[in-house]
Every structure is written in C-alpha cells, then in structure tokens.
C-alpha cells in the first residue's frame, strides 16, 4: 500500500506510516464503521412515512442460518431509501417464530413503527408465509393487536421469475453440457490447451463458463457460450480422444438451441427485474411484457419464424434435420401457464398499479372516492400533464408525485407514497335485525315475530368502515321483512333514483331481501354450480361487514343483550342514539375496536370469528324470503367473479 501512496500522494506518506495495522485496531475500526452506518440508517428511519421489508434466509458455509432484512422506505419528500436493515444469525431452528423474533429485534433497534409498514416480501418458504405459525401470520396477529391493517404479503417477483425458469427441464441437454465443461475446466492442462486453441483460431469467445445451480443467470450464459463454441469444442474433444456423439445428433442439437434461446429471454427478464429503486409498476410491466412475448414466440414457432430465436435460426442453416415444432410448443406452453399462476396475486393489484403508473389515463369514477376529486384536478391541469408526459424514467415518476402540492393533492401523494409497495361498484351492505323488547301493554300480537318473540325492526345500510349510513327503526316485529324494506324511505329513494349514486352501483344483502337490479342476494343453496358457489362466497365476504357492525353494536351497548323493557317509541330513540354514538366512536377512537372483536382473514384468507359472536344477543336475523326478480344482474356478477373479477384464493375456499 505504501508503494501506491508513493505514486498517488507522496507528501502524505508519513501519515499512512503512522496507521496501526494490528488485528485489534482493524477490528475496532471495522466496528466503528459498522456502528456509524447503523446510526445513519436509524436516522433515516425516523423520517419514513411508509416502509416495506424484504426478507431472505439462507445458510452460510458453517451451516448457520442467516436472515437478511432489507428496508425500503419513503419520506414525505418521496426520497426513497433502500438499505440492509440487519443480518441476523438464527442459531438452532429457523421457524416462523425465530424469524419473527429476529424481525422484532431489528424493528426495535432501528425504531421502525409497525403502523407505517405497508408490505412484506419473502422468498415464499413455509416458515415465512404460514398463516398461523409463519412470519406473515405472526405479523398479521401483531397488527391486529395494534388495531392496524395487515400489510400486503408478496412473494418476491424476481424469485418467482426464477422458479418459472426452473420449469424448463431439459436434463438431457444440461447433463451433457455440464459434463463437457467440467472435463475442459476441471483439468488444468485441458483448460490451458483449450484456451490456447481458441486464441489460435481467433475465436470470438476465449473460454467456456462454469455452471452454478445457485446463480439464476448461469444456465443461460453457459448455454449460449457452449452453443456458439460447439464446433470448436467438438474439434478439441476429438483431439483428446473424448467421445462427443451429440455433436451429430440433430434432435439433441435442436434441444440445445431451444433451451439456449428461451433461457436467454428469461435472463433478460431477470436482469430487468433487478436493480435499485425499482417501482412495482415497472416490475409488473416487465412481467406482463414477457408473458406477451411468450404468446408471440408461440405464434411464431407455429409458422417456423425464428426472428427472436437466434440459436434456432443459426441451426436452421445447418444440416440438423427437421425443427421439432411440437416439442418447442410443449416447452413454451407450460411456461405461459406457470407465469399466469405464479403472478395471479400481483395481478389483482393491477388497477391501483395502473393508477400509480399513469393517473392521467384513468377514469376518475373507478378510483376510490378519496382520490376522485384530486384526480380530476390533476387531469385538468395542463402544466402537470405536460410535465408527466416528459417523464423519462420511474424515478422521475416518483419525483413527479413529490412535486405535487401537499395542499391540493394530499390523498394522491399519500397513495403514491404507499405504492413504493372486493366487490366492485358495491357501496354498502343492507341488513335488517329484530330488536327484542318486552311485550308492550295491550299490543296483542302486533310485535310478535316469526321467532315467537316480541320485537321492533331495525333496517340498516352499513359501509366498509362498519358505520351505519342509513337506518330505519320502529316497524313492528309482526310485519313481513320484505314489507318493511318496501315501506322504507330508502326503498322509495332507490326506486325513484333520487340517491344521486353512480350508475350500476349495487348493495349486497342476504336471503331476507327481495332481489332487485340494485340489491344483490345469494343464489339458492340447493344444486349450486361451482360458479354460483363462487358468487355466494364473494357476496357473503362483502356481507360480513354488516354482520360485524351489528356485532360491534351488541358488544359495546349491553342494553341489546336482553329484551329492552321499554315502550316501542322509547326503544326507537335508544337504537337511534346507539347507532349515532357507534358511528362517532368508530370514526374518532381506535380503542373502540379492540383486536379480535370482529372477524378477520388470515394470510390464507381463512376466517377467524370475532369475539362478538360469543356474546349473548337480543338482535335477531330477518327471515329468509324467496323473491327471484332481477336474476340477470346476479348472473352477470357471477360471470364477473368467475372471470376478470376473480380473486386468487376463491377457488380453494369452495369445496
């Protein structure tokens, strides 16, 4: 090093000569550097508005499991930070509990707040994604305890792409290629002679490459090098008296060419997915583009068009027999299906990805209400549109959002910050309940309901936040449920179209309500088709909102635990007051909805019942009815839920 100093800065040589190079000094200085870097990360974390984490667990050379925890955070100015948060050694077991404890330790040391966590990316291992004992399940439980929404769980896109690539199983090609390469490179004399041979003939390539199953890009690189050196390799092996019969086997050579071309395209995709500060919109766009490329390849192979298959085009000019078209198709087709299956989860987020990628090319009516007015303002601003059209990279897109006025576009900025990483047109769940009361004096059977109890009827519309947006209370329990709905002011407004709601919106309800073009109810449960079962599942999933709203009401207002011993008009006032207080508390107090009170879905979308279901209640369901009007509407929704509106997990939840 001192010789280098002599050349670069000889005037400072004496300073370098005073530097101690003892083991203790070097160790101490490395520790000081590490501490300084850790403090820098801590300081940046304090300014995170939102953040996501990525985890990967692997085993080192001495068989100790090492957990890498990466952070990606964004502050209020849209400055993105990507750092290695920690490297945690997992001695002993590597269960979901061990990984969770390591993550909690890192979060505590760095000062990370779970409230700002928006997504978790894992390698897809069971210990990571397990819904109960896995890392994702434990994080969701922790978020539930803190009364926070669970973060989005994502299987690493790059990892999934690599798994798709492993579907290409042409072992008959790889085994021969690896065997020949090992013969050349594992013997020093052979390797030296082969390099000299390539140099003498002035070959474009100077050597063959080793293959590693761990390195994802390795297969494509060594195959391409092997293919274009195949003639030189054949000559060299003949000189070494080494058998290489595949050089004259047309079928094997075509397999080599096909595998080389496809892995080349997979490598190009992999490289596009890697790199710092990649946005989810960019990654998703690359995956979608590759899926479209596969479809193009399939059509071109049918026509023996090798425009994008360089090795196949080269082999076509040689005497290697007929191109095995069907074999190539059988290789590409499973790859297409594998990409479709593996990226279903991320595809469900396509609408919000499209909104983030281009807010000027979206219909404001289809975005969430909190964004609609700001999107209209944004699209009407010609200056901002011009700025957006001149963007040249994904990082400029982030800069565009960061430059938006906090005063004019607060919700758009918040949405964009989260993007650094389910019944549509449904605006509420309609439900009705019988509120049990003591028999009013001299009322006879007027309040006597189908359950042989006395009650008044509460009709309610509940929104996504468990709030009552409309209630009608006071009808006597003897009245038919359909009649109560049809006598309500809400029904009149719906029929006369005076609610000023967008076209095609619907409400969801159970069997007790009549089927209308604006009111969806489930199919009859007898002889259901699979598609109808999917519709019923999606409907019940949306209706769970109303069930839980009433559950919260009963658990918080104990007056509903037994028949109310008051005259009906006073009971009406109590119900109105309870619903109003419920709405106010729901909007102003996080403590009002403690963890575990309501139903929730785990990582596998299995339902865990809320504790309210264990409480005694004097709120009784409506009686089912059998109306069958407006059936075409639910048939249309049924088709939608089984087509473009499908969600990835619905199929496995239907027996």
Buried (B, 14 or more C-beta within 10 A) or exposed (E): EEEEBEEEEEEEEEEEEEEEEEEEEEEEEEEEEEEEEBEEBEEBBEEBBBBBBBBBBEEEEEEEBBBBBBBBBBBEEBBBBEBEBBEBEBEEEBBBBBBBBBBBEBBEBBEBEBEBBBBBBBBBBEBBBBBBEBBBBBBBBBBBEEBBEBBBBBBBBBBBBBBBBEBBEBEEBBEBBBEBBEBBBEEEEBBEBBBEBBEEEEBEEEBBBBBEEEEBBBBBBBBBBBBBBBEBBBEBBEEBEBEBEBBEBBBBBBBBBBBBBBBBBBBBBBEBBEEEBBBBBBBBBBBBEBBEBBEEBBEBBEEEBBEBBBBBBBBBEEEBEEBBEEEBEEBBEEBBEBBEEBBEBBBBBEEBBBBBBBBEEBEBEBBEEEBBEBBEBBBEBEEBBEBBEEBEEBBEBBBBBBEBEEEEBEBBBBBBBBBBBEBEBBBBBBBBBBBBBBBBEEBEEBBBBBEEBBBBBBBBBBBEEBBBEBBBBBBBBBBBBBEBBEBBEBBEBBEEEEEEBEEEEBBBBBBBBBBBEBBBBBBEEEEBEEBBBBBBBBBBBBBBBBBBBBBBBBBBBEBBBEBBEBEBEEBBEBBBEBBEBBBEBBEEEEEBBEBBBBBBBBBBBEEBEBBBBEBEBBBBBBBEBEBEEBEEBBBEBBEBBBEEBBBBBBEEBEE
